[in-house]
């Protein structure tokens, strides 16, 4: 009888230890998943922020280009300062976002910069339209925003 009692006690202890280890492993896995999801959300917010700032600065550069296209006076310093800021911001996009987004934003940045630094023969809006739509589409995909 004492052998059965001892064996039952050892079996119970083994089950308890195994249950505790499995429980701890499960909790560690849940914690790791939660931390990974939190890191993903932080990166998504950083990407969203840099993309919004980039599109806003493209719009400022576009306004300068529109003024030039309308033959208004635009100083070289104003255009150079804005386009320089835009290229610096593109470095952030390149560092934080995936290649498809960074490439699309690069194309938009390049087109906006060229429109601001030299007169173009078409409306600025048309000059940027295709590149802007591609950049926005890539950004939506990057951020997990479903298409309408």
KANORSUL-V942870 format. One record per residue. N is the residue number from 1. BURIAL is b if it has 24 or more other C-alpha atoms within 12 Angstrom, else e. Layout:
[[N BURIAL] [N BURIAL]]
//
This chain:
[[1 e] [2 e] [3 e] [4 e] [5 e] [6 e] [7 e] [8 e] [9 e] [10 e] [11 e] [12 e] [13 e] [14 e] [15 e] [16 e] [17 e] [18 e] [19 e] [20 e] [21 e] [22 e] [23 e] [24 e] [25 e] [26 e] [27 e] [28 e] [29 e] [30 e] [31 e] [32 e] [33 e] [34 e] [35 e] [36 e] [37 e] [38 e] [39 e] [40 e] [41 e] [42 e] [43 e] [44 b] [45 e] [46 e] [47 b] [48 b] [49 e] [50 b] [51 b] [52 b] [53 e] [54 b] [55 b] [56 e] [57 b] [58 b] [59 b] [60 b] [61 b] [62 b] [63 b] [64 b] [65 b] [66 b] [67 b] [68 b] [69 b] [70 e] [71 e] [72 e] [73 e] [74 b] [75 e] [76 e] [77 e] [78 e] [79 b] [80 e] [81 e] [82 b] [83 b] [84 b] [85 e] [86 b] [87 b] [88 e] [89 b] [90 b] [91 e] [92 b] [93 b] [94 e] [95 e] [96 b] [97 b] [98 e] [99 e] [100 e] [101 b] [102 b] [103 b] [104 b] [105 b] [106 b] [107 b] [108 b] [109 b] [110 b] [111 b] [112 b] [113 b] [114 b] [115 b] [116 b] [117 b] [118 b] [119 b] [120 b] [121 e] [122 e] [123 e] [124 b] [125 b] [126 e] [127 b] [128 b] [129 e] [130 e] [131 b] [132 b] [133 e] [134 e] [135 b] [136 b] [137 e] [138 b] [139 b] [140 b] [141 e] [142 b] [143 b] [144 e] [145 e] [146 e] [147 e] [148 e]]
//
